[in-house]
């Protein structure tokens, strides 16, 4: 459950100017002041004082705060965050407030140990509230996705909701059970579908549309990468 050496804690202020990005690591936010409005993979999320949220790697998120907000932010590569689905407890929030003060006062030891302590505290809360795992019917989930991707973009959050998991929990289950990230699993399904349609004689444009690719050129590039 350890954290990587380059995990970083900070306190960030957010304003009315909107922002949008994604990143290859987990980002954990805990509200300190105001309200931060998030949209993560198409789903809204409000982070008020004392609220916490884990943004999984690769999930694009838009953010703004009309009234202004401050959050403790942890950028982390620790895989343990994939299983930290529960809301933070009062003890975890107290720790987060202390770590925010440590960042403001530039206390190096607290900043160095803080990422591991925050993960340990948050994960302990998750373990106390975790129920036995519900089996994921991956074939049924794939069929559900295939019925939709010709008409709508499918976000990881939608897949997670379909199997009654948070995006972070779904990401962990996908790695554990499929050996792939959620995006790799979804892209593989789409490419398999496109190849099957091409074998049936469909043109590239129609195969791309039916398998959820943005354009025929995107499908052609994906087929070329797989061939090599």
Secondary structure, 3 states (H helix, E strand, C coil): CCCCCCCEEEEEEECCCCEEECCCCEEEEEEEEECEEEEECCEEEEECCCCEEEECCCCCEEEECCCCEEEEEEEECCHHHHHCCCCCCHHHHHHHHHHHHHHHCCCHHHHHHHHHHHHHHHHHHHHHHCCCCCCCCHHHHHHHHHHHCCCCCCCHHHHHHHCCCCHHHHHHHHHHHHCCCHHHHHHHHHHHHHHHHHHCCCCHHHHHHHCCCCCHHHHHHHHHHHHC
